[in-house]
Amino acid sequence: MMRNLSILAAVVAVIVLFSTVGMVYAQEEVVDRSALAWGLFYKMMTAAFIVGAIVQGTLVYIIFKFKEKKVKERAEISR
């Protein structure tokens, strides 16, 4: 049990060391956060319009499928 924990600790230490070295020696790249934000906004708006269209179409379908038929005849019968 103790041997397994020491092996696990060694593996975690190596992973942390490699990731730290990788971050230190990584090349700096310029990230335009505004462009990323607008790109994400357009993707989310596209998804929102698609979902909205599907919901709207489903509502229209359900309303027309299950609407009451012969409402005038029903009104005359109830008098």
TORPA-617949 format. One record per residue (C-alpha): residue number from 0; x, y, z. Coordinates in nm, 4 decimals, always signed. Layout:
<tikol><num>NUM</num><X>X</X><Y>Y</Y><Z>Z</Z></tikol>
...
//
This chain:
<tikol><num>0</num><X>+0.0000</X><Y>+0.0000</Y><Z>+0.0000</Z></tikol>
<tikol><num>1</num><X>+0.2767</X><Y>+0.2404</Y><Z>+0.0949</Z></tikol>
<tikol><num>2</num><X>+0.4732</X><Y>+0.1489</Y><Z>-0.2170</Z></tikol>
<tikol><num>3</num><X>+0.1719</X><Y>+0.2304</Y><Z>-0.4358</Z></tikol>
<tikol><num>4</num><X>+0.1372</X><Y>+0.5709</Y><Z>-0.2713</Z></tikol>
<tikol><num>5</num><X>+0.5048</X><Y>+0.6501</Y><Z>-0.3214</Z></tikol>
<tikol><num>6</num><X>+0.4831</X><Y>+0.5496</Y><Z>-0.6896</Z></tikol>
<tikol><num>7</num><X>+0.1716</X><Y>+0.7643</Y><Z>-0.7292</Z></tikol>
<tikol><num>8</num><X>+0.3437</X><Y>+1.0585</Y><Z>-0.5604</Z></tikol>
<tikol><num>9</num><X>+0.6452</X><Y>+1.0210</Y><Z>-0.7899</Z></tikol>
<tikol><num>10</num><X>+0.4248</X><Y>+1.0119</Y><Z>-1.1008</Z></tikol>
<tikol><num>11</num><X>+0.2342</X><Y>+1.3213</Y><Z>-0.9880</Z></tikol>
<tikol><num>12</num><X>+0.5620</X><Y>+1.5022</Y><Z>-0.9153</Z></tikol>
<tikol><num>13</num><X>+0.6957</X><Y>+1.4191</Y><Z>-1.2637</Z></tikol>
<tikol><num>14</num><X>+0.3734</X><Y>+1.5391</Y><Z>-1.4281</Z></tikol>
<tikol><num>15</num><X>+0.3823</X><Y>+1.8661</Y><Z>-1.2317</Z></tikol>
<tikol><num>16</num><X>+0.7511</X><Y>+1.9132</Y><Z>-1.3185</Z></tikol>
<tikol><num>17</num><X>+0.6914</X><Y>+1.8568</Y><Z>-1.6903</Z></tikol>
<tikol><num>18</num><X>+0.3927</X><Y>+2.0896</Y><Z>-1.7007</Z></tikol>
<tikol><num>19</num><X>+0.5865</X><Y>+2.3616</Y><Z>-1.5171</Z></tikol>
<tikol><num>20</num><X>+0.8858</X><Y>+2.3283</Y><Z>-1.7509</Z></tikol>
<tikol><num>21</num><X>+0.6497</X><Y>+2.3349</Y><Z>-2.0465</Z></tikol>
<tikol><num>22</num><X>+0.4897</X><Y>+2.6574</Y><Z>-1.9291</Z></tikol>
<tikol><num>23</num><X>+0.8255</X><Y>+2.8214</Y><Z>-1.8612</Z></tikol>
<tikol><num>24</num><X>+0.9740</X><Y>+2.7416</Y><Z>-2.2015</Z></tikol>
<tikol><num>25</num><X>+0.6553</X><Y>+2.7814</Y><Z>-2.4038</Z></tikol>
<tikol><num>26</num><X>+0.6523</X><Y>+3.0468</Y><Z>-2.6709</Z></tikol>
<tikol><num>27</num><X>+0.4357</X><Y>+3.3435</Y><Z>-2.5967</Z></tikol>
<tikol><num>28</num><X>+0.1519</X><Y>+3.3866</Y><Z>-2.8374</Z></tikol>
<tikol><num>29</num><X>-0.0674</X><Y>+3.6924</Y><Z>-2.8497</Z></tikol>
<tikol><num>30</num><X>-0.4308</X><Y>+3.6132</Y><Z>-2.7792</Z></tikol>
<tikol><num>31</num><X>-0.6920</X><Y>+3.8615</Y><Z>-2.8914</Z></tikol>
<tikol><num>32</num><X>-0.9514</X><Y>+3.8094</Y><Z>-2.6216</Z></tikol>
<tikol><num>33</num><X>-1.1981</X><Y>+4.0418</Y><Z>-2.7900</Z></tikol>
<tikol><num>34</num><X>-1.1962</X><Y>+3.8338</Y><Z>-3.1078</Z></tikol>
<tikol><num>35</num><X>-1.2383</X><Y>+3.5149</Y><Z>-2.9051</Z></tikol>
<tikol><num>36</num><X>-1.5289</X><Y>+3.6668</Y><Z>-2.7123</Z></tikol>
<tikol><num>37</num><X>-1.7070</X><Y>+3.7823</Y><Z>-3.0286</Z></tikol>
<tikol><num>38</num><X>-1.6492</X><Y>+3.4441</Y><Z>-3.1927</Z></tikol>
<tikol><num>39</num><X>-1.8031</X><Y>+3.2708</Y><Z>-2.8936</Z></tikol>
<tikol><num>40</num><X>-2.0907</X><Y>+3.5193</Y><Z>-2.8945</Z></tikol>
<tikol><num>41</num><X>-2.1715</X><Y>+3.4467</Y><Z>-3.2590</Z></tikol>
<tikol><num>42</num><X>-2.1555</X><Y>+3.0710</Y><Z>-3.2016</Z></tikol>
<tikol><num>43</num><X>-2.3878</X><Y>+3.0950</Y><Z>-2.9022</Z></tikol>
<tikol><num>44</num><X>-2.6300</X><Y>+3.3240</Y><Z>-3.0870</Z></tikol>
<tikol><num>45</num><X>-2.6432</X><Y>+3.0798</Y><Z>-3.3771</Z></tikol>
<tikol><num>46</num><X>-2.7219</X><Y>+2.7974</Y><Z>-3.1354</Z></tikol>
<tikol><num>47</num><X>-2.9842</X><Y>+3.0122</Y><Z>-2.9605</Z></tikol>
<tikol><num>48</num><X>-3.1590</X><Y>+3.0967</Y><Z>-3.2888</Z></tikol>
<tikol><num>49</num><X>-3.1639</X><Y>+2.7320</Y><Z>-3.3930</Z></tikol>
<tikol><num>50</num><X>-3.3050</X><Y>+2.6176</Y><Z>-3.0589</Z></tikol>
<tikol><num>51</num><X>-3.5586</X><Y>+2.9021</Y><Z>-3.0637</Z></tikol>
<tikol><num>52</num><X>-3.6724</X><Y>+2.8102</Y><Z>-3.4135</Z></tikol>
<tikol><num>53</num><X>-3.7170</X><Y>+2.4460</Y><Z>-3.3133</Z></tikol>
<tikol><num>54</num><X>-3.9174</X><Y>+2.5396</Y><Z>-3.0028</Z></tikol>
<tikol><num>55</num><X>-4.1308</X><Y>+2.7868</Y><Z>-3.1995</Z></tikol>
<tikol><num>56</num><X>-4.1988</X><Y>+2.5319</Y><Z>-3.4724</Z></tikol>
<tikol><num>57</num><X>-4.2915</X><Y>+2.2680</Y><Z>-3.2166</Z></tikol>
<tikol><num>58</num><X>-4.5350</X><Y>+2.5060</Y><Z>-3.0462</Z></tikol>
<tikol><num>59</num><X>-4.6993</X><Y>+2.6006</Y><Z>-3.3754</Z></tikol>
<tikol><num>60</num><X>-4.7314</X><Y>+2.2334</Y><Z>-3.4703</Z></tikol>
<tikol><num>61</num><X>-4.8862</X><Y>+2.1398</Y><Z>-3.1347</Z></tikol>
<tikol><num>62</num><X>-5.1255</X><Y>+2.4362</Y><Z>-3.1376</Z></tikol>
<tikol><num>63</num><X>-5.2551</X><Y>+2.3592</Y><Z>-3.4868</Z></tikol>
<tikol><num>64</num><X>-5.2677</X><Y>+1.9840</Y><Z>-3.4333</Z></tikol>
<tikol><num>65</num><X>-5.4690</X><Y>+1.9970</Y><Z>-3.1117</Z></tikol>
<tikol><num>66</num><X>-5.6887</X><Y>+2.3033</Y><Z>-3.1690</Z></tikol>
<tikol><num>67</num><X>-6.0624</X><Y>+2.2642</Y><Z>-3.1202</Z></tikol>
<tikol><num>68</num><X>-6.2586</X><Y>+2.1828</Y><Z>-3.4287</Z></tikol>
<tikol><num>69</num><X>-6.6170</X><Y>+2.2951</Y><Z>-3.4963</Z></tikol>
<tikol><num>70</num><X>-6.6192</X><Y>+2.5627</Y><Z>-3.2260</Z></tikol>
<tikol><num>71</num><X>-6.9372</X><Y>+2.7273</Y><Z>-3.3687</Z></tikol>
<tikol><num>72</num><X>-7.1345</X><Y>+2.4022</Y><Z>-3.3464</Z></tikol>
<tikol><num>73</num><X>-7.0216</X><Y>+2.3475</Y><Z>-2.9880</Z></tikol>
<tikol><num>74</num><X>-7.1288</X><Y>+2.7030</Y><Z>-2.8975</Z></tikol>
<tikol><num>75</num><X>-7.4777</X><Y>+2.6455</Y><Z>-3.0472</Z></tikol>
<tikol><num>76</num><X>-7.5212</X><Y>+2.3161</Y><Z>-2.8618</Z></tikol>
<tikol><num>77</num><X>-7.4396</X><Y>+2.4681</Y><Z>-2.5242</Z></tikol>
<tikol><num>78</num><X>-7.7110</X><Y>+2.7378</Y><Z>-2.5570</Z></tikol>
//
